[in-house]
Amino acid sequence: MANFPIHVACERPDHGVFTYVVSSYGTTLKALSLSQKRNHAKEINRQEVERDFYLLAGMMKTPGLSDLPQVDAELDSIERSIANVAESVRVDCPTKDTIIDVLPVCSHVHFACHGISDPESPSNSGIILQHGTELEESDRLTVKDISEIDAEAGRWESVFLSVCSSANVAAEELIEEGMHLASEFQMLGFCNVIATLWSVNDDVSKEVAVRFYEALAKRYGDSGGNRVPKGCYAEVLQNVVAEIRRDSPGNVLQWAPFVHFGM
């Protein structure tokens, strides 16, 4: 059941589970509870006037892998969408060390990169980034790397993994363990994780991300203050995916992999 897209179940393209519920996933109740508790503890110490801060990381060109030509346009659009409601820093072709250094000061993170689900060792699954010293080589921010980040260091709210198979376990003997990028970011303290169940098309990834942040930016201030209301991320994603589904109802493999983890 770990990789089963329950939210896609339907009797016809325009009527199914998505007609009645807003779907969110979770690997375990413990992971869900832990991320909520960690986030709540940080909220107590967070100033209401403090603006959200986004880290936008993209790899249009990755050594040894195909180019992702839509990455620049994706990040450009996100920057425009959030410019009036939050602060942001953009890092093109980041190294693993750069991401680990910047992550603690961010409330929201967006990755637009290649990803890999390791069939031998799920803890080695990760996001493909630029190598720290060799320009012609890539590096990997792995599940294990994320598990070693200080969970008390950040003020995390959401991470969007515009990354192939970021919620997939390729190791068949461990498929029910739910050890993947999405679950590890949730364990770290991100209350909202948007991830993919399998490989995704670059054009579709860009379209989902662009529409998501356009809609999310409009939610700022809905609950007062200067933040997005808690609990709206899954709804925003579902509405965006519904738009994509209406455009191509029969192309399930394109719109179905995008899922929300959290509450």
Buried (B, 14 or more C-beta within 10 A) or exposed (E): EBBEBEBBEBEEEEEBBBEEEBBBBBBEEEBBEBBBEBBEEBBEEEEEEEBBBBBBBBBBBBBEEEEBEBBBBBBBBBBEBBEEBBBBEBBBBBBBEBBBEBBEEBBBBBBBBBBBBBBEBBBBBBBBBBBEEEEEEBBBBBBBBBEEBEBEBBBBBBBBBBBBBBBBBBBEEBBEBBBBBBBBBBBBBBBBBBBBBBBBBBEBBBBBBBBBBBBBBEBBEEEEEEBBBBBBBBBBBBBBBBEBBEEEEEEBEBBBBBBBBBB
